[in-house]
Amino acid sequence: MTAETEALGRCTECGQVYAVYRTTESWRALGTDGDCRCGNAEFEILSDRD
């Protein structure tokens, strides 16, 4: 299964913005291993597709 963009999210540590998708536990960044390039795994949602 390929993840699809569900929202834009900003890393809560460094501020980098990513297209993100929701898993059962958290938001994950697309185009990465799921975490921000700084290593943080928490994202503030800026806009949602809904």
N, C-alpha and C positions, 0 to 999 in steps of 0.2 A: 504494500500500500504506500502511496506517495502522499506526504503531508501537503496540505494546501494552506495558504495564508488565511488566517482568520482575523488578524488584527495587526496593528503596529504597536510594538512595545519598546520601551526605553529601559536600558540596563539601569538598575537602581544604584550601581556603584560608579560607573564611568560616564553614563549618559548616551552611549552608542544606541542608535535606533535600528531595529530589525523588524522584518516581517516575522510574525510569530504564529504558532498554532498551539492549540490546547491539548494536553494529554489528561489522563485522569487525575494526575497529581499536580501539574503545573503548566505554565506557558513555556514553550521551547522556541529557540531562534531557528529559522530556516537558513540553510546554507552553511551551517556549522554543525558541531556535534551536539547542538542543543543549548549550549551555554554561550555567553558572550566571550569575545576574544580576551577579555580581562580575567575570565574564569568564573565570573559570577553567574548564577543561574536564576536570579529573580528579575522580573521585568514589570515595569509600570505600564499598563495598557493606555495608549494614547488615543486610538480610535478602533472601533469594532465594526466588523462587516454588518452586524445586525442593526 
